[in-house]
Amino acid sequence: MRMPQNANQRIAVPVVYIMAMFMAVMDTTIVNVALPTIAHEFHTRSGKIGLVSSSYLISLTIFIPVSGWLGDRLGGKLALLGSIAVFTIASALCGLSTNFAMLVIFRIIQGIGGAIMTPVGLSMLFRVYPPAERVRIAGIIAIFTAIAPALGPILGGVSTTYLSWRLVFFVNVLIGTLICLYGSLQLTKHTQYHPGKFDWQGFWLSGLGLGMAMYAISEGSIIGWSNPVVLFTLIIGVALLIGMVIIESRSPYPLVNLHLFRNRLFTVCTSLYGLGSISYLGALYLSALFLQDVQGKSALQAGLTTFPSAVGVVLGGQIVARKLYRRFGPRRIVAVGLLVITITLIFMSRVTIHTNLWYIRLIMFGLGLGVAAVFISSQTTSMATIDKIRTGQASSIFNSSKQLGSAIGVAISTILLSSLTDHNGTNTHTTVHLLGYHAGFLAGALTAALSLVVALMIRDDDAIQSMTKAK
């Protein structure tokens, strides 16, 4: 996956990657808003409609490990544009679905495309830009990846309320088509690395193990952890992952290169990215539910209230990338970011039915600042000591940590909501009803606080290449 270091590629690769990321990230939140309408049109039970989201996420998790091998085998351009095309076509088919089963099947196919394009694009980006320049490009990426999840509920609310739920999928068709046209003209073909034969054992073990674990985490929080299906799926998933560790550690051509975890800096930063995702995605999920369930706001109002978190990420990302990273190093920046996340989520754990929306927006803005510090620093630092030939495998592992972290964050929030919310009370706005929300925000705060221990394991000297000012 070797790319010429010319000016054209230094523009083309970020443009394609950023737009693909924007499309994939926005898709998750924009679809969630449309779920009630989809359930009504297809006459689907509320407990079953979650498959529209979970099927996509499980597919994403299963196929992310394949991305490193596929990118090295086919070359970045073909793998990236091919996966974007799959995602785009599947999005169109989702919008054209005439029944619930069709929609779920096409969401699974959509997940395959999404699983490949993000890690491959990130790997290409790291090969185009040397470590000294990555923090700057990470700041630019943060603008779009922060706006996308916050913009999703707003666009989804407008489309579902005033037009059609099908537009939440058709918007991907326009974006994906433009990306493919631009990428086919601007991205340069390049010599592939030779990753060896495809590791089928690793694929089945990692794919089924991660997929079953994701299913158990997602469904266990809804139908109960004592459910036999959830317990069986979780046990088998964990067993498969243990088998994967044993097999992959001995394989000459591992699909999931566990030897990368011997790299202290990569392991620490990947862990921080996953832990940060637990706190952030859990908080966004809880905030949207709180605003609609407790304060009675519409989906559009909820989206506008959580949108300041994206503004915080954008502003914080620029400050970290341009001013702070090289001056203070990743260790202190990540630690401060985690501290900010902890404090803001503690404040969120005190909100009530009467809390002013502007107060919540201020907290969301602060949360975004903290998240920017953690995500940008950990992403930039993670690959500082990884060889170019290993960036494909490393980026697939790095992205897997975010997917698992996001799923765990939402699952923890759902568990606390279902176990602590007063379902028997006649007044749904009682203090008891708020306990689940408060506990969920505190769980996110505790996760961020405990992550400080991990952040202190970062050695700035190891990341010196990424801290050096580009010439």
N, C-alpha and C positions, 0 to 999 in steps of 0.2 A: 504494500500500500504506500509506495514511495511517491512523493509529490514534488514537482519542481517548485523551488522557493522563489516564485516570481510575484510581481505585484498583482497580476490578475487573479491568481489563486488565493492570495491573502484577502481579497475582497469577495470572490465567488464562494469560497468555502464557508465563511461566516454568514453570508447572506442566506445560503441554502440551509445551513444548520439552524440558524435563528428562526427562520420562517417555519421550518419543519417542527422545531421545538414548540413554537408558538401555537401551531395547529394542534399538536398532540396534547399539550398541557391544557389548552382551552377546551378541548373536546371533553375532558373528564368532567369539568364543572358545568359546562353548558348543557350536557345531557342530563345531569342530575336534576336540574330545574324542570325539565320536560317529563320526568318519570310519571308524576300523577296523571298528566294528560294522556300519555301513552297507555297507561294502565286502564284508563276510562275507555279509550277508543278500542283497545283490543280485549276489553272485558276480562282483564287479568287481576287476580287478587293482589292486594298491596304487599303481602309477604313474598310474592313471587316476582314482582316487578324489579326487585333488586338485581335479578339475574342480568338485566341489561347492562348494569355497571360491573358487577362481579365477573361476568363472563369475559369482558374485555380485560379487566385487571389480571385475571388468572392466566389468560392467553399471553398477556404482556410478560408476566413473570416466567412462564414456561419457556418462552422463546428468546428472552434477553441473553441467556448464556450462548446461544448460537451466533449472536451478532459478531463477536470477535473473530471466530473462524470464518464466517461468511465474508466479512469485510476483507480479511487477508487473502482469502481464496479468489474472490471475484474482483477485488479492487474496490476502492472506496466509492468511485463514481457509480459503478453499476449496482453495487449493493445498496447505496444510499437512495439513488433515484428509483431503483426497483422497489424498495420497501415503501417509499413515498407513494409510488403508483398503486401498490397493493392497498395501502391505507386509504387513498383517494377513491379508488373503485369500490372498496368495501363501504366507505361512507355513503356513496351514491346508492348502493344497494340497500343500506340501512334506511335511507330516506324513502326508498321505493317499497319497503316491506309491506306486505298485506296482512301478515299475522305475527303473533308474538314469537313463534319458533323461528321464523325467517330472520327476524330482527336479532335474536340471540346468536344465531349461526353467523350472520354477517358481522356482528360485533366481535366474535372470536377471530374471524379473518382480519378484521381491522386491528385487533391486538397484535397479530403476527407482524403486520407492517410497522406498527408503532414500536414493537420490541426491537426491531432491527435498526430503524432509522436514527434513533437517538444515540445509542452507543457508537454506531459507525460514524455518525457526524461528529461526535465529540472526539473520537480517535483521529479523524482527519484534521480537525482543528488543532489538536496538540502536535500533529506532525508538521503542520504549516507554520505554526508559531513556536519559537523557542521559549524555554521557561521564563526568560526575562520579560517577555511580552504578554504572557498569558493572563496576568492579573488585569491588564488593561482591557483585553478582549472579554474577559469574564465580567467586567463591569458593564460592558455594552450588552452582553447576553442577558444580564440580570434585568435590564429594562424590559425586555420582551417577555422573559419567563415569569416576571412578577406581574405584569399587566394581564397576561393571558388567563390565569385562573381567576383573577378578580373581574375580568371583563366577561367571562363565561356566564355567570349568573345574570348579569345585566342583559346581554344579548339573548340569552335563553328565555329570560322573563318577558322581554319584548316580543320575541318570535312566538312563544307559546301563547301569550295573552292576546296579541293582536293579529297574528298571522297563522302559522302552522308549526307544530312540533317538528315536522319534517325538515324545516329550514335549519335546525340545529345540526343536522348531518350534511345538508347541501352546502353549507358555508365552507366545509372542508374541501368540497369538490373544486370550488373556485380557487382557494388558496393552493391546494395540492397541484392543480393543473398549472398554475403560474410558476410554482417552484420547479416542476419537472421541465417546463419549457426553458426557464432560465438556466437551470442546472445542466441540461443537455447541451446548451450552447456555450456555457462558460466554464464548467468544470473540465479539467484535463484528465485524460486517461493516464494511468501510470502503472509501473511495474508492481505486481503483487508480491507479497511475501508468500512463503510456502509453509503453511501451517501443518502439513502432513495430512494423513487420511482422517476422515470425519470420525469423531469419537462417539459412536452410537451408545455405548454403555453409559458414558458421561451424560449424554443428552437425555436418555430415558430416566436415569437416576435423578439428575438435577431437575429436569422438566417436571416429571411426575411428583418428585419430592416437594419442590417449591410450589407447584400448582395445588397439590393436596393440602399443604400447609396454609396457603393463601385461602383456599376454600374454607378450611376449618376455622381460620381466624375471622373471615367475613361472616360465615353462617353461624358460627358458635355464639357470636354476640347478638344474633337475632333470634335463633330458635332454641338457644340454650346449650351450654357446654356439656350437659349430661345426656344430650341427645345421642343415641347410639351411632348414627351416621357421622356426626361431628367427631366423636371420640375415635371411631374406627379410622376416619380419614386423617385425623391428626397423628395418631400412632403410626399408621403406615407411612405418612409423609415424613415424619421424623426418622423412621427406620431407613427409608430410601435415602435421605440426606446423609445419614451416618454411613450408609453403603457408598454413597458418592464420594465422601471424604476418603474412605479407604481405597477405592478404585482409582480415583483421580490422582492421589498422591503417588501412585505407582505407574501411572500411564505415561508412555514416552511422548504422546501427543494429547494432553488433556484438554477437553473442551473448557473446563473451568480450572484455570491454572492456580491451584492452591499455593504453589510456591511463592506467588506474589505476596502472600500474607507474611512471608519472612521479612519483607520490607516494612520496617517499623513505621515510617512516615505514611506510606500508603494505607496500612492497616488502621492507624489512628484516624486519619482524615476520612477514610471510608466509613468508619464507625461513627464519627461525628456527623457526617452527612445523613446517615440513617437515623441517628438519635434526634438530630434537629428536625427531621421530617416527621418523627413521632409527635413532637411538641407542636410544630407549626400546622401540619395538616389536621391534627386532632383539634386544635384551637379553631381553625377556620370552619371545620365541620360543626363544632359545638356552637360557635357564634351564629352561624346561619340558622341553625335549629332554634336557638334561644330567641333570636329576634322574631322568628315566625311563630313559634310555639308558645312562648311566654309573653312577649310584648305584642303579639298579634300583627306584626308587619307583613307586608307582601314580599314575595320572592325578590321583586325588583328593589324594594326598599332595603331588604337585607343585603343584597348585593352592593348597593351604594354605600351601605354603612361599613361593610368589611373592605371596601375598595381602598381606603387609606393605607391598609397594610401593603398593598402593591406600591403605593406612592412612597412608603417608607423603604421598601426594598430597592426601588429605583434610586432614590436619593442616597440611601446608605451605601448602595453598591458603587455609586460614583465617588463618594468620599473615600471608601475603603480602597478602591482601585487606583484612584489618582493621588491620594494624599497619605493614607495611613499604612497601607500594607508594607511598603518598602521601609518606612520609617520605624515602625514598631514591631514588625514581624507577625507571622500568623498566630503564634502562641497567645500573645496578649490580646490580639484582636478577637480571636475566637472566644477566649475567656470572657471578655467584656460583652460580646454578643450574647453568650449564654446567660450571663448575669442579667442583661436587659430583658431577654425572653422570660426568665424566671420572674422578674419583678412585674412585667406587664401581665403575665398570666395570673399572678397573685391578685392584681387589681381586678382582672376579669372574674376572678372567683368571688368577688364581692358585689357583682351587679345584681340588680333586682328588676322587677317589672316597671319600676318608676325611674330607672336610670336613664339620664338624658342621652340621646343618640350621639350628640357631639362629644360627650365624654367617652363613649365607646369607640368612636372614630379616632379620638386622640390615642387611646390605648392601642388600637389597631395599627396606627401609624408607628408608635413606639415598637410594637412587635415586629413590624417590617424592618425597622432599623437593625434590630438584633439579629433577625434572620439573615439579612444581607451580610453582616459581619461573619456569621458562621458559614453560610453556604459558599460565598465567594472565596473566602480564605481557604476553606477545606478543599474546594474543587481545584483551585490554583495550585495548592501545595501538594495534593495527592499524587500528581504525576511528575513532580519535580525530579525524582530519582528513578523514574521508570524508563527503560530503554525504549526507543521508538518502535522496535519490533514487537514489544509487549503491550503497547498502548491499546490495541484492539481488545485484548483479553482483559486488561485492567479497566477499561471504560465500561465493559459489560458488567463486571463485578461492582464497580462504583455505582452504576445506574440501578443495579438490583437492590443495593442497600436503600436507595430512596423509595423504591416500590414497596419493599417490605416494611420500611419505616412508616410510610403513609398508611398502609393497610393496618399495621399494628396500632397506630395513633387513632384511627377511626374506630377500630375494634374496641380499644380500651374505653373510648368515649361512649360507645354504644352500650358496653357492659355496665358501666357506672350509671348511665341514664336509666337503663332497664331495671337495675337492681335497687337504686336509691330513690327513683321517682315514685311518688304516691299515686298508684293507679286506682286506688279505692276511694280516694277523697273526692268530694263533689266539687271542691274549689281547686282548679288546676293551677291557680296562681299563689298557692300557699308556700310557706317557707320550705315545707317538706318537698314540694315539687321542684324547688330550686336546688335541692341537695345534689341531685345527679349532675346538674350543670356545674355547680361549684366544685364538686369532687373531680369532674373531668378536667376542668381548668387547672386545679391543683396538681393533678397527675401529670399534666404537661409541664407545669412549673417544676415539679420534683424531678422529672426526667432531664430537664435542662440543667437543673442544679447539680445533679449527680454526674452529668456529662462534663462538668468542670474538671473532674478528676482526670478524665480522658484527655481533655484539652491541654492539661499541664504536662502530658507526655510528649507533646510536640517539641521538637528541638529545632529552633530557628536556624541553627547552623546547617542542618540537613536540607533545609529549603532555601539555602543561600542563592542557588541559581535562579529561583523565581523571584527573589528579592532584589536582584541586581538590575539596575536601570538599563533598559535597552538602549543600544547605541544607534 
